[in-house]
Amino acid sequence: MNNSILNKLKSLHNRYQELECMLTQKDIITNREYFKSLSKEYLKLSKIITIFIQWETLNKDIKNIEFLLNDLEMHEIAKEELYLLNQKQKKLEKEISTSLLPKDPNDQHSCFIEIRSATGGDESAIFAGELFRMYFRYAELCLWKVEVMYTSESDKGGFKEIILKIKGKGACGRLKFESGGHRVQRVPETESQGRIHTSTCTVAVMPVIPKAEKEEINSADLKIDTFRSSGAGGQHVNTTDSAIRITHIPTGQVVECQDERSQHKNKAKALSILSARIYAAKLEKTHQENSSIRKILLGSGDRSDRNRTYNFPQNRITDHRINLTIYKLDEVLQGKLDFLIDPISQEYQADMLSSLSQSKI
């Protein structure tokens, strides 16, 4: 085990023993808030310290067995036992490394997915519609609920923009690496000469923050406009100013909602999206300081920003961030996104572990 990680574990073990002692003291027991705080910290450390104690015991056993390798009569038995102990040790070290990784509190939350057509005109909008269906199917496979928050449809099919709310525990953690530029290569239906066109869409994944954790948005910072809904909807669309446009003056963020018949409901939807965007902007600043997150999470959506390429003629999909190519595009579009999500999550964890082992106490 890396010395830096070993030192971290010893420091945590010392703190664990200190907490164990503190939690038996009368003056601390009578102070409910402080006792509760220390108890939470103690429980948080319990799992990793239990594994670390097992590792230390196993390490001592390995050293004792290694002495027996010099005994001719015991050599073969010791060699076999040593192999088994080393396998157990590797397993424990993997558990320790995973436990030491910093937890992203947003991973357990629901999320918004904002899909926008970028370069490529009508073909880009059509592809945005296919991305929407891909995420919808993935959410169904995960037993999550999907709510369409906003749509701006394209005349030739698909969407100029669509915002979804994916409701389910762990949705944000699974989908956060979808943020960035998605490039499609194929022959559009409108192409008479059979030439392959390249178009792009951008995807932004934003955590849905629980009410208890939300920062209040100052109403003085908001400009709220109402207007008549456009699109399908019959007489109601033409006569009622139910659509809402909210502008957050300090950041320039603009959110529109018109899918609901009620102005009140459209306003509530718009505010929830606005809140998520403002929070996501703050997160992005934090991510800029972390090279592992920056490498995997961020993207602009330009042609040069190729987080992922979907090549239809070859049924190929490539994630350029981790140099992964698979020939299962048809399955991925049916919602089998784990083919891509699992490898990129593993790469991210590996980067985090590398940073952890190199850092100083």
SVG drawing of the C-alpha trace seen along z (x, -y; Angstrom):
<svg xmlns="http://www.w3.org/2000/svg" viewBox="-60 -44 75 75">
<polyline fill="none" stroke="black" stroke-width="0.4" points="0.0,0.0 1.2,-3.5 2.9,-5.2 0.8,-8.4 -2.4,-6.4 -1.1,-4.3 -0.3,-7.5 -3.8,-8.8 -5.3,-5.6 -3.2,-5.7 -4.2,-9.3 -7.9,-8.3 -7.4,-5.4 -6.0,-7.8 -9.0,-10.1 -11.4,-7.1 -9.8,-6.0 -10.0,-9.6 -13.7,-9.8 -14.3,-6.4 -12.9,-7.9 -14.7,-11.2 -18.1,-9.6 -17.9,-8.0 -17.3,-11.3 -20.2,-12.6 -19.8,-16.3 -20.0,-15.3 -23.0,-12.9 -25.0,-15.7 -24.3,-18.1 -26.7,-16.7 -25.7,-18.6 -22.0,-18.0 -22.6,-14.3 -24.7,-13.9 -21.9,-15.6 -19.2,-13.3 -21.4,-10.2 -21.9,-11.0 -18.1,-11.3 -17.5,-8.1 -20.0,-6.1 -18.6,-7.6 -15.1,-6.4 -16.3,-3.0 -16.4,-1.2 -13.0,-2.2 -11.3,-1.6 -12.8,1.9 -11.3,2.7 -8.0,1.1 -7.8,3.2 -8.4,6.3 -5.7,5.2 -3.2,4.7 -3.9,8.1 -3.6,9.7 -0.3,7.8 1.2,9.3 0.0,12.8 1.7,12.4 5.0,11.4 4.9,14.4 4.2,16.7 7.1,15.3 9.5,16.5 8.3,20.1 9.4,19.9 12.9,20.6 11.8,23.8 12.2,26.6 9.5,28.7 7.0,25.9 7.9,24.1 5.1,25.4 2.4,25.0 3.6,21.5 3.8,20.5 0.2,21.6 -1.0,19.9 0.9,16.7 -0.9,16.6 -4.3,16.8 -3.4,14.1 -2.0,11.8 -5.3,12.1 -7.3,11.2 -5.0,8.2 -5.5,6.9 -9.2,7.1 -9.1,5.2 -6.8,2.5 -9.3,2.0 -12.1,1.6 -10.0,-0.9 -9.1,-2.9 -12.8,-3.2 -13.8,-4.2 -11.2,-6.9 -12.5,-8.6 -14.3,-11.8 -18.0,-11.4 -19.9,-13.8 -23.0,-14.8 -24.9,-15.5 -24.5,-11.9 -27.5,-10.7 -29.8,-13.4 -32.2,-13.5 -31.1,-15.7 -32.0,-17.9 -30.8,-17.0 -30.7,-19.9 -30.2,-18.8 -29.6,-21.5 -29.0,-21.3 -25.7,-22.9 -24.0,-22.8 -25.8,-21.0 -29.2,-22.7 -32.2,-20.3 -30.0,-17.2 -28.7,-18.4 -32.3,-18.9 -33.3,-15.4 -30.3,-14.0 -31.3,-15.9 -34.6,-14.0 -32.7,-10.7 -30.6,-11.6 -33.8,-12.5 -35.2,-9.0 -31.9,-7.4 -32.0,-9.0 -35.7,-8.4 -35.2,-4.6 -32.2,-4.5 -34.3,-6.1 -37.0,-3.5 -34.4,-0.7 -33.2,-2.2 -36.9,-2.6 -36.5,-6.4 -39.3,-8.8 -39.0,-11.3 -40.7,-14.7 -40.4,-17.0 -39.8,-20.5 -39.4,-22.4 -39.4,-21.8 -38.7,-23.8 -39.5,-21.7 -37.9,-21.8 -40.0,-22.1 -38.3,-19.0 -38.5,-16.9 -36.6,-16.6 -35.8,-19.5 -33.9,-22.8 -33.9,-22.4 -35.5,-20.0 -35.1,-19.8 -35.9,-16.7 -36.1,-16.1 -34.9,-12.6 -36.3,-11.6 -34.5,-8.8 -31.9,-8.1 -28.4,-8.1 -29.6,-9.6 -27.1,-12.5 -24.2,-10.2 -24.8,-7.9 -25.6,-10.6 -23.2,-13.5 -20.5,-12.4 -23.0,-12.9 -22.3,-16.6 -20.5,-18.0 -20.5,-17.7 -22.2,-14.8 -21.3,-14.5 -23.2,-12.4 -21.9,-11.2 -24.4,-9.8 -26.2,-10.3 -29.3,-12.5 -32.6,-11.5 -32.5,-14.8 -29.0,-14.1 -29.5,-13.1 -25.9,-12.2 -25.3,-9.9 -22.7,-12.0 -22.0,-11.6 -22.8,-14.8 -21.4,-15.8 -23.7,-17.5 -23.4,-18.2 -25.6,-18.6 -24.7,-19.7 -25.9,-18.0 -25.8,-19.6 -26.6,-17.5 -27.5,-19.5 -28.3,-18.1 -31.8,-18.8 -31.0,-20.3 -33.4,-19.4 -35.4,-22.3 -33.6,-22.1 -30.2,-22.7 -31.3,-25.3 -30.0,-28.8 -32.7,-31.4 -32.7,-33.4 -33.3,-37.1 -36.6,-38.1 -35.0,-41.5 -32.5,-39.7 -35.3,-38.3 -37.1,-39.8 -40.3,-37.8 -42.2,-38.1 -45.4,-36.4 -46.4,-35.6 -48.7,-33.4 -47.7,-29.8 -46.8,-28.7 -47.3,-25.4 -50.0,-22.8 -52.7,-23.4 -55.8,-24.7 -57.8,-27.8 -56.1,-27.9 -52.7,-28.6 -53.9,-31.5 -55.8,-33.3 -53.9,-32.8 -50.6,-34.4 -49.5,-31.3 -45.9,-31.0 -43.2,-32.3 -39.7,-33.8 -37.4,-34.4 -34.2,-36.3 -31.6,-36.1 -30.0,-39.5 -26.7,-38.9 -25.8,-35.9 -27.8,-36.6 -29.4,-33.1 -32.8,-33.0 -35.4,-30.2 -38.7,-29.8 -41.5,-27.4 -44.8,-27.1 -45.7,-23.4 -48.2,-23.8 -51.6,-25.5 -51.1,-27.1 -48.9,-30.2 -48.2,-29.3 -46.9,-25.8 -44.8,-27.2 -43.2,-29.7 -42.4,-26.9 -40.8,-24.8 -38.8,-27.8 -37.5,-28.6 -36.4,-25.1 -34.4,-25.0 -32.9,-28.4 -31.9,-27.3 -30.2,-24.2 -28.4,-26.3 -27.0,-28.8 -25.9,-25.9 -24.3,-24.1 -22.4,-27.2 -20.9,-27.3 -19.9,-23.6 -18.2,-24.3 -15.9,-26.8 -15.0,-24.2 -14.4,-21.6 -12.0,-23.9 -9.6,-23.4 -9.7,-19.6 -7.9,-18.2 -9.6,-14.8 -13.1,-16.3 -12.2,-18.9 -10.9,-16.1 -14.1,-14.1 -17.0,-16.5 -16.5,-19.7 -17.3,-20.5 -18.4,-23.3 -20.4,-21.7 -18.3,-23.1 -17.2,-20.8 -13.8,-20.6 -15.4,-19.4 -15.9,-15.7 -16.7,-14.2 -18.5,-11.4 -19.0,-10.5 -22.0,-8.4 -21.1,-7.0 -24.2,-5.4 -22.7,-3.8 -20.3,-1.7 -22.7,-1.3 -19.8,-2.7 -19.7,-4.9 -16.6,-6.5 -16.0,-8.3 -12.9,-10.4 -12.3,-11.3 -11.2,-7.8 -10.4,-6.5 -13.2,-3.9 -14.8,-2.6 -17.6,-0.1 -19.7,1.2 -23.1,1.2 -24.5,-2.2 -27.9,-0.6 -28.1,0.9 -26.9,-2.4 -29.6,-4.3 -32.1,-1.8 -31.0,-3.0 -28.1,-0.6 -25.9,-3.4 -24.1,-1.4 -21.7,-0.2 -20.4,-3.8 -21.1,-5.0 -19.4,-2.1 -15.9,-2.5 -15.9,-6.3 -16.9,-6.0 -14.0,-3.6 -11.6,-5.9 -12.7,-8.8 -12.2,-6.7 -8.8,-5.7 -7.8,-9.3 -9.1,-10.2 -7.1,-7.4 -4.0,-8.5 -4.4,-12.0 -5.1,-10.7 -2.0,-8.5 0.2,-11.5 -1.3,-14.0 0.3,-14.9 -1.3,-14.7"/>
</svg>
